[in-house]
Amino acid sequence: MGKLDKQVQQDFLQALKAKQPSLATLRLLKSAIQNKKIELKQDDLPDDQIIKLISSEAKKRQDSIAAFAKGGRTDLAEKEKEELTVLQTYLPEQLGEKEIKEAVAKILEANPEEKTPQAFGKVMGKVMAELKGQADGQLVQQIVKEILNS
């Protein structure tokens, strides 16, 4: 069992015993991890796959928050924010704009032929592979577009 999987299990048991509000989110996360194990026919998942899974769940929460806020449902948006906070405790520290710009600049420096807007897809692929869950995809996309179009 991976380190992150064990951490989720332990936190789930603590939340269950203490009847913490994070219990529902941890139960969903635990189920998502188990479903991924079944899907991949593996007894254990490496931490990087669990991080991808958690990132995906966090992204769903962010989209829901935006939709609920737009629809005027602040009560549901707050619930999603609480779930997002729990999920973010398991994700690596997210990089800021400055660090992302540095990573993009480094990749473009190594690949000067890709400094055109037409190479957007290639650049995005390389940046996302390098940052692996450390940055929000939409922020990376915005920065890459900004740099390639300047």
PAZAPA-4460 file (N, C-alpha, C; in steps of 0.05 Angstrom, whole numbers, plus 32768, in hexadecimal, padded with zeros to 4 digits):
% residues 150
    n_x    n_y    n_z   ca_x   ca_y   ca_z    c_x    c_y    c_z   seq   type   mol
   8011   7FE8   8000   8000   8000   8000   8012   8019   8000     1      M     A
   800C   802B   7FEE   801B   8044   7FEC   8018   8055   8004     2      G     A
   802B   8067   8007   802B   8079   801E   8012   808A   801F     3      K     A
   800A   8095   8009   7FF2   80A6   8008   7FD9   8096   800D     4      L     A
   7FD7   807E   8003   7FC0   806C   8008   7FBE   8066   8026     5      D     A
   7FD4   8061   8033   7FD4   805C   8050   7FCA   8074   805F     6      K     A
   7FD4   808C   8056   7FCC   80A5   8063   7FAE   80A9   8062     7      Q     A
   7FA3   80A4   804A   7F86   80A8   8046   7F77   8094   8059     8      V     A
   7F80   807B   805A   7F73   8067   806B   7F74   806F   8088     9      Q     A
   7F8B   8078   8091   7F8E   8081   80AD   7F7C   8099   80B3    10      Q     A
   7F7C   80AC   80A2   7F6C   80C4   80A6   7F4E   80BD   80A6    11      D     A
   7F47   80AA   8095   7F2B   80A1   8094   7F23   8094   80AF    12      F     A
   7F34   8083   80B9   7F2E   8076   80D3   7F2C   808B   80EA    13      L     A
   7F3E   809E   80EA   7F3D   80B3   80FE   7F23   80C3   80FC    14      Q     A
   7F1C   80CB   80E4   7F04   80DA   80DF   7EEB   80CA   80E7    15      A     A
   7EEC   80B0   80E2   7ED6   809F   80E9   7ED2   809D   8107    16      L     A
   7EE8   809A   8115   7EE7   8098   8133   7EDE   80B3   813F    17      K     A
   7EE8   80C9   8134   7EE3   80E3   813F   7ECA   80F0   8134    18      A     A
   7EBD   80E2   8120   7EA5   80ED   8113   7EAA   8109   8108    19      K     A
   7EC1   810C   80FA   7EC8   8126   80EF   7EB9   812C   80D5    20      Q     A
   7EB5   8145   80CE   7EA7   814C   80B5   7EB5   8143   809C    21      P     A
   7ECF   813E   809E   7EDE   8135   8086   7ED9   8118   807F    22      S     A
   7ECA   810A   8090   7EC5   80ED   808C   7EB9   80E7   8071    23      L     A
   7EA5   80F6   8068   7E98   80F1   804F   7EAB   80F4   8037    24      A     A
   7EBC   8108   8038   7ECF   810C   8023   7EE4   80F6   8022    25      T     A
   7EED   80EE   803A   7F01   80D9   803B   7EF5   80BE   8032    26      L     A
   7EDC   80BA   8038   7ECE   80A2   802F   7ECD   80A1   8011    27      R     A
   7EC7   80B8   8004   7EC6   80BA   7FE7   7EE2   80B6   7FDB    28      L     A
   7EF6   80C1   7FE8   7F11   80BE   7FDE   7F1B   80A1   7FE0    29      L     A
   7F14   8095   7FF6   7F1C   8079   7FFB   7F0E   8067   7FE5    30      K     A
   7EF5   806D   7FE0   7EE7   805E   7FCB   7EF3   8062   7FAF    31      S     A
   7EFA   807B   7FAA   7F06   8081   7F8F   7F20   8072   7F8C    32      A     A
   7F30   8071   7FA1   7F4A   8062   7FA0   7F44   8044   7F9B    33      I     A
   7F31   803A   7FAA   7F2A   801D   7FA7   7F20   8017   7F8B    34      Q     A
   7F0F   8029   7F81   7F04   8025   7F66   7F1B   8025   7F51    35      N     A
   7F2E   8037   7F55   7F45   8038   7F42   7F55   801F   7F43    36      K     A
   7F59   8014   7F5C   7F68   7FFB   7F5F   7F59   7FE4   7F50    37      K     A
   7F3F   7FE4   7F52   7F2F   7FCF   7F44   7F31   7FD3   7F26    38      I     A
   7F2F   7FEC   7F1D   7F30   7FF2   7F01   7F4B   7FE9   7EF4    39      E     A
   7F60   7FEF   7F03   7F7B   7FE8   7EF9   7F83   7FCB   7F00    40      L     A
   7F72   7FBD   7F0F   7F78   7FA2   7F18   7F92   7FA0   7F27    41      K     A
   7F95   7FB3   7F3A   7FAD   7FB4   7F4B   7FA5   7FB4   7F68    42      Q     A
   7FB7   7FA8   7F78   7FB2   7FA8   7F95   7FBB   7FC2   7FA2    43      D     A
   7FCC   7FD0   7F94   7FD8   7FE8   7F9F   7FDC   7FFD   7F89    44      D     A
   7FD9   8016   7F90   7FDE   802B   7F7D   7FF6   803C   7F86    45      L     A
   8007   8043   7F73   801D   8055   7F7B   8013   8071   7F82    46      P     A
   8022   807F   7F92   8019   8099   7F9B   8013   80AC   7F84    47      D     A
   8022   80AB   7F6E   801D   80BE   7F58   8002   80B9   7F4B    48      D     A
   7FF8   80A0   7F4A   7FDD   809B   7F40   7FC8   80A5   7F53    49      Q     A
   7FCD   80A2   7F6D   7FBA   80AB   7F81   7FB9   80CA   7F80    50      I     A
   7FD0   80D7   7F7C   7FD0   80F4   7F7A   7FC0   80FD   7F61    51      I     A
   7FC2   80EE   7F4B   7FB3   80F5   7F33   7F95   80F2   7F39    52      K     A
   7F8E   80DD   7F47   7F72   80D8   7F4F   7F67   80EF   7F61    53      L     A
   7F77   80F6   7F75   7F6F   810C   7F87   7F6D   8126   7F78    54      I     A
   7F80   812B   7F66   7F7F   8144   7F56   7F65   8145   7F45    55      S     A
   7F5D   812E   7F3A   7F45   812D   7F2B   7F2D   8133   7F3C    56      S     A
   7F2C   8127   7F54   7F16   812C   7F66   7F15   814A   7F6F    57      E     A
   7F2D   8155   7F73   7F2E   8171   7F7B   7F24   8183   7F64    58      A     A
   7F2B   817C   7F4C   7F22   818B   7F34   7F04   818B   7F32    59      K     A
   7EF8   8173   7F38   7EDB   8171   7F37   7ECE   8184   7F4C    60      K     A
   7EDB   8186   7F63   7ED0   8197   7F78   7ED3   81B5   7F70    61      R     A
   7EE9   81BC   7F64   7EED   81D8   7F5B   7ED8   81DF   7F46    62      Q     A
   7ED2   81CD   7F33   7EBE   81D2   7F1F   7EA2   81D5   7F2C    63      D     A
   7E9D   81C4   7F40   7E83   81C5   7F4D   7E80   81DF   7F5D    64      S     A
   7E96   81E8   7F69   7E95   8201   7F78   7E8E   8218   7F66    65      I     A
   7E9A   8219   7F4F   7E95   822E   7F3B   7E78   822D   7F32    66      A     A
   7E6E   8214   7F2C   7E53   8211   7F22   7E3F   8219   7F38    67      A     A
   7E43   8211   7F50   7E30   8217   7F66   7E31   8235   7F6C    68      F     A
   7E48   8241   7F6B   7E4A   825E   7F70   7E3C   826D   7F5A    69      A     A
   7E3F   8265   7F42   7E31   8272   7F2B   7E13   826F   7F2E    70      K     A
   7E0A   8258   7F38   7DEE   8253   7F3B   7DE2   825F   7F55    71      G     A
   7DF3   826B   7F66   7DE9   8277   7F7E   7DE5   8263   7F95    72      G     A
   7DF0   824C   7F93   7DED   8237   7FA8   7E06   8237   7FBA    73      R     A
   7E08   824C   7FCA   7E20   824E   7FDB   7E22   8238   7FF0    74      T     A
   7E0C   822C   7FF8   7E0C   8216   800B   7E1B   81FE   7FFF    75      D     A
   7E14   81F8   7FE6   7E21   81E1   7FD9   7E3E   81E7   7FD2    76      L     A
   7E43   8200   7FCB   7E5F   8208   7FC5   7E70   8205   7FDE    77      A     A
   7E66   820D   7FF5   7E75   820A   800E   7E7C   81ED   8014    78      E     A
   7E68   81DB   800F   7E6D   81BF   8014   7E83   81B4   8002    79      K     A
   7E83   81BD   7FE9   7E98   81B5   7FD6   7EB3   81C0   7FDE    80      E     A
   7EB3   81D9   7FE8   7ECC   81E5   7FF1   7ED8   81D5   8009    81      K     A
   7EC7   81CC   801B   7ED1   81BC   8031   7EDD   81A2   8027    82      E     A
   7ED0   8195   8014   7EDB   817C   8008   7EF5   8182   7FFA    83      E     A
   7EF6   8198   7FEC   7F0F   819F   7FDD   7F26   81A3   7FF1    84      L     A
   7F21   81B0   8007   7F35   81B4   801C   7F40   819A   8026    85      T     A
   7F2F   8186   802A   7F38   816C   8034   7F49   815F   801E    86      V     A
   7F40   8160   8005   7F50   8153   7FF0   7F6B   8160   7FEC    87      L     A
   7F6C   817A   7FEF   7F85   8189   7FEA   7F9B   8181   7FFF    88      Q     A
   7F93   8177   8016   7FA7   816F   802A   7FB8   8158   8020    89      T     A
   7FAE   8149   800C   7FBD   8131   8002   7FCC   8138   7FE8    90      Y     A
   7FC8   814F   7FDE   7FD6   8157   7FC5   7FF1   8165   7FCB    91      L     A
   8004   8162   7FB9   801D   8171   7FBE   8018   818F   7FBC    92      P     A
   802A   819F   7FC8   8027   81BC   7FC8   8026   81C5   7FAB    93      E     A
   8012   81D6   7FA6   800E   81E0   7F8B   8021   81F7   7F85    94      Q     A
   802C   81F7   7F6D   803F   820B   7F65   8030   8225   7F5E    95      L     A
   803D   823B   7F62   8031   8255   7F5B   8037   825D   7F3F    96      G     A
   802D   8274   7F37   8031   827D   7F1B   804F   8280   7F14    97      E     A
   805E   828A   7F27   807B   828F   7F22   8089   8275   7F1B    98      K     A
   8084   8260   7F2C   8091   8246   7F28   8089   8239   7F0D    99      E     A
   806F   823D   7F06   8065   8231   7EED   8072   823F   7ED6   100      I     A
   8074   825A   7ED7   8081   8269   7EC2   809E   8261   7EBE   101      K     A
   80AC   825C   7ED5   80C8   8252   7ED3   80CA   8237   7EC6   102      E     A
   80B7   8225   7ECC   80B7   820A   7EC0   80B2   820C   7EA2   103      A     A
   809F   821D   7E9A   8099   8221   7E7E   80B1   822C   7E6F   104      V     A
   80BD   8241   7E7B   80D5   824D   7E6F   80EB   8239   7E6C   105      A     A
   80EF   8228   7E7F   8104   8214   7E7E   80FF   8200   7E67   106      K     A
   80E6   81F8   7E64   80DF   81E5   7E4F   80E2   81F2   7E34   107      I     A
   80DA   820B   7E31   80DD   821A   7E18   80FA   821F   7E11   108      L     A
   810A   8223   7E26   8127   8227   7E22   8134   820E   7E17   109      E     A
   812B   81F7   7E21   8136   81DD   7E17   812B   81D6   7DFC   110      A     A
   8114   81E1   7DF4   8107   81DB   7DDB   80FF   81F6   7DCD   111      N     A
   8113   8205   7DC3   810D   821F   7DB7   80FA   821E   7D9F   112      P     A
   80FA   8207   7D91   80E8   8205   7D79   80CB   8205   7D80   113      E     A
   80C4   8202   7D9A   80A8   8200   7DA3   809E   821B   7DAE   114      E     A
   80AB   8230   7DA8   80A3   824A   7DB2   808D   8257   7DA1   115      K     A
   807C   8247   7D95   8066   8251   7D84   804B   8249   7D90   116      T     A
   8037   8258   7D8A   801C   8250   7D94   8013   8235   7D89   117      P     A
   801D   822D   7D72   8015   8213   7D66   8020   81FC   7D76   118      Q     A
   8035   8200   7D86   8041   81EB   7D96   8035   81E9   7DB2   119      A     A
   801E   81F6   7DB6   8011   81F7   7DD0   800E   81DB   7DDC   120      F     A
   8003   81C8   7DCD   7FFE   81AD   7DD7   8017   819F   7DE1   121      G     A
   802C   81A2   7DD1   8046   8195   7DD8   8051   81A1   7DF2   122      K     A
   8050   81BC   7DF3   805B   81CA   7E0B   804A   81C2   7E24   123      V     A
   8030   81C2   7E21   801F   81BB   7E38   8025   819F   7E42   124      M     A
   8028   818C   7E2F   802E   8171   7E36   8048   816F   7E46   125      G     A
   805C   817D   7E3D   8076   817C   7E4B   8075   818A   7E66   126      K     A
   8067   81A0   7E68   8065   81AF   7E81   8055   819E   7E95   127      V     A
   803E   8193   7E8D   802E   8183   7EA0   803D   816A   7EA8   128      M     A
   804C   815E   7E97   805C   8146   7E9E   8071   814E   7EB3   129      A     A
   807D   8165   7EB0   8091   816D   7EC3   8085   8175   7EDF   130      E     A
   806E   8182   7EDE   8063   818C   7EF7   8052   8177   7F06   131      L     A
   804A   8162   7EF8   803B   814C   7F04   802B   8152   7F1D   132      K     A
   8014   815D   7F1A   8001   8162   7F30   8009   8178   7F43   133      G     A
   801E   8187   7F3C   8027   819D   7F4D   801B   81B7   7F45   134      Q     A
   800B   81B7   7F2F   8000   81D1   7F26   7FE5   81CB   7F19   135      A     A
   7FD3   81DF   7F1B   7FB9   81DE   7F0F   7FBB   81E0   7EF1   136      D     A
   7FAF   81CD   7EE3   7FB1   81CC   7EC6   7FA7   81E6   7EB8   137      G     A
   7F92   81F2   7EC3   7F88   820A   7EB6   7F9B   8221   7EB9   138      Q     A
   7FA8   8223   7ED0   7FBC   8238   7ED4   7FD4   8234   7EC1   139      L     A
   7FDD   821A   7EBF   7FF3   8214   7EAD   7FEB   821B   7E90   140      V     A
   7FD3   8214   7E88   7FC9   821A   7E6D   7FCA   8238   7E68   141      Q     A
   7FC0   8247   7E7B   7FBF   8264   7E78   7FDC   8270   7E75   142      Q     A
   7FEE   8266   7E85   800A   8270   7E85   8017   8269   7E6B   143      I     A
   8014   8250   7E62   8020   8247   7E49   8016   8257   7E31   144      V     A
   7FFB   825B   7E30   7FF0   826B   7E1A   7FFB   8288   7E1B   145      K     A
   7FFD   8293   7E33   8007   82AE   7E36   8024   82B0   7E2C   146      E     A
   8034   829D   7E33   8051   829D   7E2B   8054   8298   7E0D   147      I     A
   8045   8285   7E02   8048   827F   7DE6   803D   8294   7DD4   148      L     A
   8029   82A3   7DDD   801D   82B9   7DCD   802B   82D3   7DD0   149      N     A
   803F   82D4   7DE1   804D   82EE   7DE4   8066   82F0   7DD3   150      S     A
***
